[in-house]
Structures are given as C-alpha cells and as structure tokens.
Amino acid sequence: MAHAFDPTILREYDIRGVFGTTLGVEDACAIGRSFGTLVARSGGSKVVVGYDGRISSPMLESALIQGLVASGVDVVSVGLGPTPMLYYAEASMENVQGGIQITGSHNPADHNGFKMVLGGRPFFGTQIQALGAMAAEGDWDDVAVCGIVTQADVLDAYVTRVLRGLDGLAADKVNTLRVGWDAGNGAAGPALELLTSRMPGEHHLLFTEVDGTFPNHHPDPTEEKNLADLRTLVAEKNLDFGVAFDGDADRIGVVDGQGRVIWGDQLLGIFAQDLLRELPGATVIADIKASGALIDTIAAHGGVPLMWKTGHSLIKAKMQETGAPLGGEMTGHVFFKHGYYGFDDGLYAAVRLIAASLRLGRSVTDLRGAMPEMFNTPELRFQVDESRKFAAVEEVRERLAKTEAEVVDIDGVRVTTADGWWLLRASNTQDVLVARAESETREGLERLLAQIDKQLALSGLQRGEQTGH
C-alpha cells in the first residue's frame, strides 16, 4: 500500500516534523519500507537503528523497524543513545549497509525525525526526495520472509573509541584539567557519564538524566541563553572550560574559563591549528557562514581552507569527495576524518579539544583569548515565504553579477568588501532567509548590514522579526 508524506518533513539533510501533526508512526513505517527496499536492491541485508530521548522516539522506532523488516532486511537495534553512537555502529559493525537514527536533534520537544546513512555515506537531498516518491508510488518489494531484529549494546565500545582521541597524551597532563559538562537532558547523558568516569581529570556534570521534555533548558548550544547553566557551573567551580551538547550530541558548544562562548568556527580554528602541526598542507572545510578569521587561521598555519555549503550532510559529502581530514560548521558540527570516521560527533570533538589544548600547550581560555575580536552578527533568521526565499537570493546574485562585487555563490551569496563580508542565503529546512555579517569595526558592520538591507529592499523584502532554528 502506498503512503504519502506531508511534504514539509522531507528536508534537505534529513526527515523532520512535528509528532502527531506532520509526522507519525505510519510515516516511520513507510520510511522503513522505502529505506529497507533501497538497501535490499543494492545488495544489502542489514540496517542498524537507534533513537534519542524524546517521548515519541520509542514509538517511531517500533514502527520504523516494522517497515524495515517488512522489506526483508534484518535490523540491529542499538537502543537509546546519541546520533554519533548510531553512526559509530554503522561504521564499525560487520555486514551492515545502512543506519537510521530517530532524533529531533536540537528542535522543540514535540518534534522528531530521522537521520540516515547508506553504505557509509550520508543519505540526503535528492535521495530523501526519492524515498518519498517510492512511498507515494508504493514502490516496495514484496518479500517471502521478513527480516529479523536483534539487540546490540554498543555504548561501551563507542565510548572506548571516543577515548582514543586522547591517545599519545600523558595521563598526568589530562589529569590537571577541570571541565564542566552539560548534557541538556538529551541523548548524550549516559555516554557522557561513562566517558567522564574513564577520563583523567576533574569533571562536573549537568543534566545527564535523559528527559524528552527538557526540563532545565533547551538542548541547543548555538543559542547563548542555553549556555547559562554551564557558564554558572564553570564560574562557581573555577573550571578550565565547559562543554554542552545538543539533543542528539552530534553538535558541541563550548565556553572558556571566563565564560566566553567559543563558536563553531572558532573551535574549528583550534582543531585546525592542532591538526596542521601533524598534517601540513591539509585541506580544512568550513561552511559558508564561517568567520573570515577562520579562513586566515587555516592559511596562516599552512592549511588549505575550503568554503562549502551549509549542512552536515553536505559537509560530510564534500569531505569524502576531497579527502579533507577535518571540517566543521558554525552550528557546532565538527567532522574528524583524521583519527576517526568523518562523521559529526560532539563527544569526540570535546575529547579532541582537550587533546588540542594539551598538544598546543595552551589552555582553552588562552586559545580563545588569542582570537581576533571581530564585530559580527549571529545568524539573522527572518521569515520569507517558501516560494520567495530562493528566488530572492537569485535576484540578489544577478544584481551583484553586474557589479565589481567579490562574490562567492556556492550557497546563497557571500560578498567580501573592504569592511569585511556579508552573507544572504535561503535555509534548506525552513521558510526563512539567513543573513550574517562580520567586520573588524563596529562601523564597518553597520555598513555591511546596510548593504544587506539595500539588496533585500530591491527585492521587496526586509529583515523582519527574528525566528529560531
């Protein structure tokens, strides 16, 4: 029997919706039938499944598995855990050809979704649209024998693998560190407790109990207000730095010993400095929203900066294409192919931050303090009708093409001027435009924002009320 999805849930990077409104158990079953059919048709026979701590996740997992086994593939269920634990299971288990994590990531508590891997590669974009088309047509194979379901506990093996990020460092050096951690009641909690129990040093943990209602604060470390508890902990305990995770722990947020946020592109700069000591000349990939200071840092330390499209799936795919050992996004997704698997893992990134600090011989606070103080905006997100968002950006690009402006247009338009740079791009997941600007002076930043506003006005738009992720 065919199944039609609400078209709003088939996103660029994954499948996401509001449980009980745009996303339900019937959708999960159909996703399983379609994904399982793709795996079987490509010669595969086994898929690993995991889920986060949201209230709706166990229900969606049950329906997803029902659809997968109905397509004839076997399922290995790894249970509750962070998304990178699922990625680890898919990458390390024998005879597994795909993986699906049920997760709402950093979205509100009533949201949920699916992040998928097929054949060791991110499953996104046109693949997701094709999956939707398969379901709409009922393009599923009838099988004589359903697949079987087995359970696997991979938490211990996953944490052991993450800890290898400290290999080569003397335990007594790690032992001097005092770190704060905030799991945000997300799926990172149990893994974080096990990880820190095995690490040298002094560790102070917040909100490790998995609770899909997120009673303490929302698990999105890209919003500064969600780092308030961690900042307080770092200040009260006089810790070296603090680490926070989003709801499924594939993203990392950091505050230094003074409570200053170290944003995703700044973290990538620290990781690049460490990496390039071992791999001079390596390519480091950053998304289009990254600071110009990061590009300069990568180049100054002998690396090759490569700017690419925003989106965790897009960055991972570009790393596989180019062989880059490191990549990252403003949103705190960090991808280590060097010493790891190339997927985004907030827990592993935290371990590599400790390692980078020790190898560079500088505290996280000192590394943050050495960064140039730029004047920049956060992501300015404002609602624009779905039918207008891409068209408006294309209008801006066409106007700029007729000028002498220095433009990078791989994902929206990023314009470099004497004052710095500004960016305007359409979100792939929401009906919003995203703007950002950066300058070395406050006055320069104002001029850059005026350029954005001018271009929007020429397309009959304005930066309206800000909207969340």
N, C-alpha and C positions, 0 to 999 in steps of 0.2 A: 504493500500500500504506500502511495506517495505521501510526502509530507512537505508542507510549505512553511518556511521560517518567516518570522517577522523580519523584513529586510534590514531593519536597523541593527540587528545583532551581528550581522556578517561584516566584521570590521576589517581593516587593512592588516592588522598584526595578529588578531585572534578573534574569537567569538565572545561577545559580551552583551548582557541585557539585564533587565530588572526581573528578578524571580517572581513568578506569579502574574506578571504583566506582559512582558515581551519574551520571556524565557521560562520554559517549564520542563517537566520530565519527558514530555513527548518529544521536545526538541533534542534533549540529551540522547534519547534512544535513537532518533534519526541520525544524529551526528555519529553515534557508534556504528550504525548500519553503513553509512556512507564511508566513514574513515576505514572501517574494517574491510569493506569491499575493495577500497583502493589498495590497502596493504596486501590482500589476497591476490588481487590481479597483478601486482608487481612481484609476486612470488614469495611474499612474506607470510608468516603464520602466527606471529605473537606481538601483542601490544602491552605496554606497561601503563598502569593508571594510578594516579594519586589525586589527593584533594586537600584543600585548605580548611581553615577552621570556621567557615561560615555556616550558619544554621542550615542553609539549603544544600550544602555540599554533599552530605551523605545520600540524600535523595537523588541528586543528579548523578552521583557516582553509580548508584544501583541501576538507574535507567541507562546510563552510558554503557555499562558492562553488558546489560541485556542486549543492547543493539550490536555491540562488538561480537559477542558470542553467536548471535543470530546470523552474522555474516560469515561464520566459520572459523574465525581466528581465536586463538587462546589469549587469555588475559592474565597478567601478573598484577595483582593489586598490592601496592606498597603502602596504602593507607594514608593517614593524616600526616602532612609534612609540608615543608616549603617547596616551591616550584623547582629550585635547583636540585633538590633531592630526587625529584622525578627525572630531571634532565640527567643527573648522575646515573640513575638506574638504567635509563635508556641507553646511555653511552657505554656502560660497563658490563651489563648483563649479556650473556651469550644468547644468540638466536632471538634477539628482539629487534623488530624492524620499525617500531613506532612508539610514541608515547603521548599521553594526554594528561594534563593537569587541570583539574576543576578548580578554578580560582576567580575571585573577583578583584584580585590584586589590591590596588590602593583605592578602589571605588567605594561608595557608600555600602552599608551593611546589607541592604536589600538587593544589591547587585551580585551577579555571579557570571562565570564564563568558562572558556576552555582555551588553554594554550597547548599547541600541538607541535610535535616533531615527527618527521617521516624520513626514515633512512639516515638519521643523524643530521638532518638539515631542518631549519625552521620551516614550518608549514604556514604560509601566509599569502596575502594578496590574491592573485588570480586562483590560487589553489583553494582558498576558502570560498570564493565565489563558485568555483566548480563543484565543491562539496554541496553547496546549497542547490545548485542545478540538478545534481544527482538525486537529492532527496525529493525535489519538486517533480522529477520525472519517475520516481520510484525505480531508479536505475541501480537496483541491488540484485546481487546474485542469490538465487535460491540454493541452499546447501542441504545435503542429506544429513550431515552430522554437525551439530553446534559445537562451538569451541568450549574449552574447559577453563575454569577460573582457579588460580592458585594464589596464595598469600605469600608475601615475602617481606621480611623486616630488614630494611637496608639502612636504617638510621645510623647504626654503629659503624658500618662500612663507609657511609657517606662522611660522617664526622672525622673518621680516621683519615680519609682522603683530603678533606679540607685542611687538616692539621699539617699535612705535608707542605703547606705553604710556608711553614717555619723551618723547613729542612735547612741545615747548614748553619743555623744560628745557635749560639751557646745558650743553654737554658738559663744560666745565671743572668744573661743580658735581658732575656724576656722577663725574668723574674722581678726585675726592677720596675716594671710597668704597672700602673694602676689605672684601670679602664672601667668606664661605665657603659652599660648596655641597656637598650630599650627595645623589647620585642613588640611593644604596642598591642599585646593580646592577640597577635597574629600567629601564623603558622610556624614562625621561627622559634617559638618558645622552647619546646622540648629539645630541639637540636642545639639551641644556644646554651641551655643548661648543661648538656652533655659536653659540648665544645669547651666551655669555660672551666668545667670540672677537670678537664685534662690539660689545660694550658697552665704554664707557669705564670706568675704574676698575681695581682690582686684584682678581683673582678666583682663589680657591683651590678646586680641585675634588676631591671624593672619589668613588670607586666608580662611575665613569661607564661602565665596561665592562658591557654587558648580560649578565647571567648568571642564568638562571632558578632556580638553586639558592640564590641569595642568600647567598654565602659569608661576607660580612662582618657583616651584621646584617639582621634582617627589615625590609622597607620599609613601616613603619607609623609615621609621625611622631606619632601620637596617644599612643603608649606611650613614656614618658620614657626608658626604657632604650635605645631605638633611636636616641636623640639623643646618646649618649655620645661617639661618634667626632666628631661635629660640634662638640660642646662643647669637646673637646680641641683640635681644629683652631683654633677661634676664640680659645681661651686662648693656645695656643702662638704663633700668628701675630699676636696682639693685633688681631683683626679687629673691624670695626664691628658685625657680626651674622652669623648663619648661617642658611641655608635648607635644608630637607630635603623630599623628596617621597615619596609612597607609590609602590607598584609600577607604577601607570599614570599617575602625575603629574597626576591631577585634584584632588589634595589637597596642601596645603602645611603644613609645620611650620617654626617659627622659634625661634631662641634669640638673645637680645640679646648685646651685647658683654660682659656679665657672666655669660653662660651661663644666664640665666633663660629659661625657656620662655615664649613668648607664645602662649597657646592660641587656638583658632579664634575664640572670641567676642571675645577681646581684640584680635586682628587686625582683626576686623570693626569694632571701635570706632575703630581708627586710620583704616581706609578711610573710615568714615562721617564722621569729622572733616574729612578732605580733601574728600570729595565734597560735603558740605553747604556748604562755602565757595562752591562753584560753583552748586549746586542747592539753595538754601534751601527748606525745607518738603518735601523729598523723602521718600518712604517707604523705609525700610530694613527688610528682612525678616530675622528671626533665628529659629532653631529653638527648640523648647520647652525645650531643655536650657541655653539661654544664660544667662549671668550677669545678675543684676539691674543690675549696674553698667553693662552694655552698654546696656540699655534707658534708663537715666538719661543715659548719654553721648549717645545719639542725640537724645533730647529736649532736652538742655542745649545742643546745637549746632543746634537749630532743625529737627530732622528729626522724622518720624513713625515711631516704632517699631511694627512689626507682628510679633507672635509667631505662628509657624506650625508645622505638623507636621514632625517629623524625617524626613529622607530627601532625597537630592539631587534625585530626580525630582519630589518633592512641592514642594520649594522653587522649582525652575525653573518648574513649572506655575503656582505662585502668583504668581511674578514676571510671567509672561506675562499672567495674569488682571488684575493690579493695575497693571501698568506700572511697577513699582518698578525703579529703576536699579541697585540693589545688594542682595545677600542673602548669607547665609552660615550655616554650621553649626559647632557645637563641634568636629566631626571634621576641620575644615580645608578643607572645600569652600567656595570663595568664588565668587560669581557676579556678574560685572560686565556689566550691560546698558549702563551708561554708558561709551561709548567702545569697546565690544566687543560680543559676540554674546549674552551672557546665560548661557553655559554655564560650568561649573566648570573652571578651568584653573590648576594650581599654578604653572606658569612665568609666566603672565601676572600672577597675583597677586603673585609675587615682584617683577616689574618695577614693578607699581603700588605696592608697599611702598616701593621706592626712591623713586619719584616722590612719594609722600605725605610721606615724611620730608623731602625737599628742599623741597617746597611749603610744608609746615608750619614749616620752619626749625628742626626739632628732630631729633636723632639717634634712631634706633630704640631705643637704650638709654634715652634721656631720656623718650621716649614711654611705654616700659614702666614706667619708674620713677614716672611721674606717675599711674599707675593705682592706684585704691584697693586696699589689701591686704585681700582678703576671705578668710574661712575657708570653704573649700568642699571637697567630696569630688570625686574623679574620677567617671567613670561607674562605679557599683557594679552589676556584672552578675552575676546568680546564676541558676542553672538552675531552671526550673519546667516541669513537664510541659506540652507543647503544648496539651493540652486544658484546662489550668487558667489559662494566663497571661492571656488576655483576660478570662476570667470573673472572675478575682481582682481585676483593676483595676476592672471594672464594679462589683463588690461594694464596693470602697473608695469609688468615686464615689457610689454610692447611699447609703452611710452618711454621707458628708460632706454630701450634699444636705440631710440632715435637721438639719444644724448651721448655725451662722453663719459657717462657714469661707469664706474668699475663695478660690474655686477656678476655675482655667482648665482646661477638659476637652476641648480640641481634639485632644489626643494623650496619652492617659493622664490623670493628674490632677496639676496643679501647684498647690500650696497656699501662699499667702502669709500669714505671721504676723508678729507684732512682732519675732520673731527673724530673719526672712529668708524663705526659701522652700524647699520640698522638692518633689520630683517622683517619681512612680512611673508607669512606662509599660511596655507589653509590646513587646518587639522584634518588628519585622516580618520579620526574617530568621533568627532563631534561637529555640530554646525557652528563652528567658531573660526575666526581668524586669530592668528597668533602673531604678536609683534614683540620685538626686543631690540634694544639699542645699547651701545656701550661707547664711552669716551673717556679720555684721560682728565677731562674737566667737566664741571657741572654745566658750564655754559655750552660746551660742545654737545653734551647730552640733550640739552633743551633744543638746540638747533637740529639735531638728528630726529627728535620726536616731531618737530615741526615739519620735517620732510615727509615723515610717515603720514602725518595728518593731511598734508597737502595732497599726497597721492590718493589717500582714501577719499578726500573730498572730490577729487576729479572723477572718481568712480561712484559718487553719490553716497559715500559711506562715512562714518566717523567712529572713533574709538568710544564705544558706548560703555555701559555698565560691565564690570569685570565678571567673568564667570569662572567657576572652578574647573578641575580636571574632569 
